[in-house]
Amino acid sequence: MFGYLASKSGTIFINRDDRKGALEIIEELKQHLQDGINACYFPEGTTTEGNHLLPFKGSIMQAALNAQADVIPVAIRYPLSSEQIDTRLAYAGDTTLIGSIRNILRITAPKVEIHFMDAISTQDKSRQDINKTAQQAIKQHLGLI
């Protein structure tokens, strides 16, 4: 059911074991961006409990470079208070999708904060430059530095 809903919403699935597949996805994303369709990806390649950032993976960022599209980093936070993160909402570690959904449904008033950072121009930048700039902006905003 979740796969069906994800595919109907325009999700592009990545097979991380297929290097050639990544090139096809980069080309598909580039075309979407050139057609004015926004794209979102999670550069850590997995999820965490929200108390740290993992290194950003860079290959998918090539689509933005090829399309000469700006990149807008987004910080997502699940706060309990101004200083604490609600790890009950995390879909990380050994938590299954069903377990995560159950955890979320048990919380009476979950909160999420979504913060859009300043756009990063891809003009004259490398994937590494963009990933580093985006990661620093998110870390700083979330107070993870």
SULMO-V602015 format. One record per residue. N is the residue number from 1. RES is the residue in one small letter. SS is DSSP state (H for helix, E for strand, C for the rest). PSI is psi in whole degrees, 0 to 359 (* if undefined). Layout:
BEGIN
n=(N,N)
res=(RES,RES)
ss=(SS,SS)
psi=(PSI,PSI)
END
This chain:
BEGIN
n=(1,2,3,4,5,6,7,8,9,10,11,12,13,14,15,16,17,18,19,20,21,22,23,24,25,26,27,28,29,30,31,32,33,34,35,36,37,38,39,40,41,42,43,44,45,46,47,48,49,50,51,52,53,54,55,56,57,58,59,60,61,62,63,64,65,66,67,68,69,70,71,72,73,74,75,76,77,78,79,80,81,82,83,84,85,86,87,88,89,90,91,92,93,94,95,96,97,98,99,100,101,102,103,104,105,106,107,108,109,110,111,112,113,114,115,116,117,118,119,120,121,122,123,124,125,126,127,128,129,130,131,132,133,134,135,136,137,138,139,140,141,142,143,144,145)
res=(m,f,g,y,l,a,s,k,s,g,t,i,f,i,n,r,d,d,r,k,g,a,l,e,i,i,e,e,l,k,q,h,l,q,d,g,i,n,a,c,y,f,p,e,g,t,t,t,e,g,n,h,l,l,p,f,k,g,s,i,m,q,a,a,l,n,a,q,a,d,v,i,p,v,a,i,r,y,p,l,s,s,e,q,i,d,t,r,l,a,y,a,g,d,t,t,l,i,g,s,i,r,n,i,l,r,i,t,a,p,k,v,e,i,h,f,m,d,a,i,s,t,q,d,k,s,r,q,d,i,n,k,t,a,q,q,a,i,k,q,h,l,g,l,i)
ss=(C,H,H,H,H,H,H,H,C,C,C,C,C,C,C,C,C,C,H,H,H,H,H,H,H,H,H,H,H,H,H,H,H,H,C,C,C,C,C,C,C,C,C,C,C,C,C,C,C,C,C,C,C,C,C,C,C,C,H,H,H,H,H,H,H,H,H,C,C,C,E,E,E,E,E,E,E,C,E,C,C,C,C,C,E,C,H,H,H,C,C,C,C,C,C,C,H,H,H,H,H,H,H,H,H,H,C,C,C,C,C,C,E,E,E,E,E,E,E,E,C,C,C,C,C,C,H,H,H,H,H,H,H,H,H,H,H,H,H,H,H,H,C,C,C)
psi=(314,321,319,311,319,316,325,338,1,11,135,117,140,126,105,345,353,98,321,323,325,321,321,321,319,317,319,315,320,316,318,313,318,333,3,14,124,153,150,136,159,101,349,339,357,184,159,180,355,4,4,164,141,163,142,139,139,343,320,333,339,330,317,319,313,327,354,44,144,155,131,106,145,129,130,132,139,91,142,318,186,342,357,146,138,93,350,337,355,136,79,166,228,3,131,166,314,317,320,316,317,316,316,318,338,343,126,325,69,148,144,138,130,120,123,124,175,146,145,121,140,355,124,31,157,167,318,318,314,314,317,316,316,315,319,319,317,315,313,315,321,358,34,7,*)
END
